[in-house]
Amino acid sequence: MSATGARPVNAEETGRRIEEVLDRLASSTDPAAAPAAEELVRSLMDFYGAGLARVLRLLSASGEPLGTLLGDRLVASLLVLHDLHPEDRDTRIARALDDVPEHPLEVVGFDEDGGVLRLRSRTGGGCGCGSGSGVQSAVEEALACFVPEVRSVEVQTPPAEPALLQIGARPTAANAR
C-alpha cells in the first residue's frame, strides 16, 4: 500500500504518469507551465533523494542489515533512480533473477553500449510450447526495478535432450512360435 493506504505504488506506472503530466503541461498555452512543473519535479527528486541517502547512511551506521530494504522492488527502484543503490549492477541483476525462481537463468554477458543482457536457461527447453516469451517478460519485469540500465533481454534456451529410446530384449526362438 502507499503511504496514504490508498493503493500499491508501482514505480514504472508512476514514471509514466509523471511523463504524461509533463507532456500535457508542455502543450499548455501557458509557456511558463512546463518549466515550472519540471523544476517542481527536480526539487522533489532532490528532496526525496537526500532523504533516502540519509536513511541509507543511518541504517549503515547502525549496523542494520539492508538486505530486506534492498530486496523491496519499490525501495530498490527509488534507490536506483537516485543513484543511491549500494549494490553494483551485477549484484542487482542476480537479485532480480532471484525474483524469477521458476525460470533458473545464468548471466552470459551484458553489452553496456546497447544495454542488452544475455541469459541462458539452466534447464533444457526447446519443447516448442512458446514458454520462452513468458520467461522473457518475467525477467524484464524483475529487472525493471532493480537494473534499469538493462534495456533488453535475450534468453538462450538449450535444446531439449533427445527422448530416451527404450530397447526391449530380442525375442528368443521359443517365444517367437
N, C-alpha and C positions, 0 to 999 in steps of 0.2 A: 504494500500500500504506500501511497505517497505520504508526505509529512502531514497532509490535511486529512488523510484517511479516505480520500475520495476514490482513487483507483491506482493501480500499479503504474509506475513511471517507466517508460521504455526510452532509452537514450536515442535510438535511431528515429523513433516516431517524434520525439521532442525536437530533434535536429531538423527534421523535415518541416515541422510546424513553424519553427523559427524562420527557416528559409522562405516559406510561403508568406509569412507576415512581412518579412523584409522586402520580398518581391512586390507585394501589394503596396507597401509604402513607397517603393521606388517608382511605381507607376502613378502615384498620387499627384494631384495638381499642385500640392504644396511642395516646392523644391527643397525646403528645409526638413521635411518629414523623414526621408530616408537617412540622411546623415545623422540626424538626432537619434533615430532608432538604432543605427549601427553603433553610435557612441554609447548608448544605453546598454546594448548587448556586451560591448567590450568592457564597460565599467563593471557590470555584473559578473562577467567571466573573471576579471581581475580580482574582484572581491571574493568570489567563491573559491578561486584558485588559491588565494592567500590563506583562506580558512582551511582548505584541505591540506595545504602544505604544513600548516601549524598542527593539525590533527596528526599527521604522519610523524612530525618531529616529536610531539608529546608522547605518542604511543611508542615510538622507538626508544625514547629516553627512559620510559618507564619499564622497558623490557617486555612489554605486552607482545604476544605473538600476533603477527599481521596476516597470517595465512587465511583466516576466515574473512577478514576485511578485503584482502586481495582477490579472494575467490568469488566475491559477490559481483555479479555482472554489472549492476548499476554503479557501484563504487569503483570497480575496475575501469569502466568506461569513463567516469569522471576523472580518475587519476591519469589515464592515458590522454584524455582531452587536454588536460592542463600540464602534460609532460611531467607528471609527478610520480608515475608508477615506478616503484623501486626495482622491479624485475626487468631484466633485459628482454629483447624481442624473442629469443629462442625459448626462454623460460615461460613467457606469456603464451607462445604457440603451444608448448607442451601442456600448459594449464587449460587452454581452450580445447585441445584434443581430448583431455581427460573428461570434458563435458560431453563427449560423444562416445561413451564406453561400448555401445552396441556395435560400433564400427572401429575395431582396432587398427590404427594407422601409424605409420612411421614417416618421419620427415626425410625426403630425398634431397631437397635443396630449396633455396629461396633466391629468386632473382630480384635484387634490390632495385635495379633500374625499372623493371616492369611491374614489380610488386606481386610476382607470381610465386605462389607456394606450391611446390610439387610434393605430393604424398604418395605413399604406396600402402595398399591394403595388406595387412599381415595375414589375412585369411584368403583362401582360394575363392575365386569368383568365376566369372565367365559363364554363368548359367543362362544368360540371355533374358533374365527376368526384369531387367531395367532398374534394378535397385541402386545402380551407380548414381543416378540423379538424386536419390534420397540421401545417400552418403554425402554427396557434394553440397546439397542445401543445408544439411545438419552441420557440416563443418564450417561453411560460410557464415551461418548464423552464430555459431560459437566464437568464431574469430572476430566477428564484427565488433564485439565489446572489448575484447582483450588485445587485439592486434589490428588496428585499422590500417596499418601500413601494408597489409596483405590486401591487394585489390582483386585478385582472382586465385582460384584453386584448381589444380589439376590432380585428379586421383587416378593412380595407376592400379589396376586390379590384375593380380596374377591369373594366368589361365586356370581353368578348372582342371583338377587332376583327372586323368582318364579313369573311366569306370573300371572297377575290379572285374576281371573276367574269371568266372568260375569254370574250372575244368573238372569234369567228373571222371571216374575210373572207367577205363575201357571195358566193355562187356567181354566176359570170358566166353569161350566156346560153349560151355554148358548153359550159360544164361541166354545165349543167342538163339537157342532152339525153342 
